[in-house]
Amino acid sequence: MKREKIEKRLAMNMMMAEKIEEKRKQDFLDKQAHHDQLRAQHLAQQEQERQLHSQVRKRAVLPGRDLFALILIIHRGWNPFLRRSCCRSSGGT
């Protein structure tokens, strides 16, 4: 009688252990699938940003003559993006 109760309890414990192990395994696979999905989204986003950056870079390339003019402007120290008055006063220095 006592032995039967112990064996029954052990059988129940084994069933519960198998269920718990199966649940852990399923949770792990679900988390792994979720992680893979996030990784795929991240890689797709990176690829889209690379393509966009490439398009911007292609548009930013100047034709040869304009590029040469830009190099001369930069070399001579004139920055077309800064507003300076055309006549500097020499008083004070």
C-alpha positions in Angstrom: 0.0 0.0 0.0 2.7 2.5 1.0 4.9 1.3 -1.9 2.1 1.9 -4.3 1.6 5.4 -3.1 5.3 6.2 -3.5 5.4 4.7 -7.0 2.3 6.6 -8.0 3.8 9.9 -6.6 7.1 9.2 -8.5 5.1 8.6 -11.7 3.3 11.9 -11.3 6.6 13.6 -10.6 8.1 12.2 -13.7 5.1 13.4 -15.8 5.3 16.8 -14.3 9.1 16.9 -14.9 8.5 16.0 -18.6 5.9 18.6 -19.0 8.1 21.3 -17.4 11.0 20.2 -19.6 8.8 20.4 -22.7 7.6 23.9 -21.7 11.2 25.1 -21.2 12.2 23.7 -24.5 9.2 25.4 -26.2 9.9 28.7 -24.5 13.5 28.5 -25.6 12.5 27.9 -29.2 9.9 30.7 -29.1 12.5 33.2 -27.7 15.0 32.0 -30.3 12.5 32.6 -33.1 11.6 36.0 -31.7 15.3 36.9 -31.6 15.8 35.7 -35.2 12.9 37.8 -36.3 14.3 40.9 -34.6 17.7 40.3 -36.1 16.2 39.9 -39.6 14.4 43.2 -39.1 17.5 44.9 -37.9 19.5 43.6 -40.9 16.8 44.7 -43.3 16.8 48.2 -41.7 20.6 48.4 -41.9 20.5 47.4 -45.6 17.8 50.0 -46.3 19.9 52.7 -44.6 23.0 51.6 -46.6 21.0 52.0 -49.8 19.6 55.3 -48.8 23.1 56.5 -47.8 24.5 55.3 -51.1 21.8 57.2 -53.1 22.6 60.4 -51.1 26.3 59.9 -51.8 25.7 59.4 -55.5 23.6 62.7 -55.7 26.3 64.6 -53.7 29.0 63.9 -56.3 29.6 67.0 -58.3 30.6 67.0 -62.0 34.3 67.5 -62.6 34.3 71.3 -63.3 32.1 72.0 -60.2 34.3 69.8 -58.0 37.4 71.6 -59.2 35.8 75.0 -58.4 34.8 73.8 -55.0 38.4 72.6 -54.3 39.7 76.0 -55.3 37.2 77.8 -53.1 38.1 75.6 -50.1 41.9 75.9 -50.8 41.7 79.7 -50.9 39.9 79.7 -47.6 36.6 81.2 -48.8 33.6 79.5 -47.3 30.4 80.2 -49.2 28.3 79.1 -46.3 29.6 81.8 -43.9 28.3 85.4 -44.4 31.0 87.9 -44.2 30.9 91.5 -45.2 32.7 92.2 -48.4 34.6 95.2 -46.9 36.4 94.7 -43.7 37.3 97.7 -41.6 41.0 97.9 -40.8 40.6 100.1 -37.8 41.2 98.6 -34.4 43.9 96.1 -35.5 
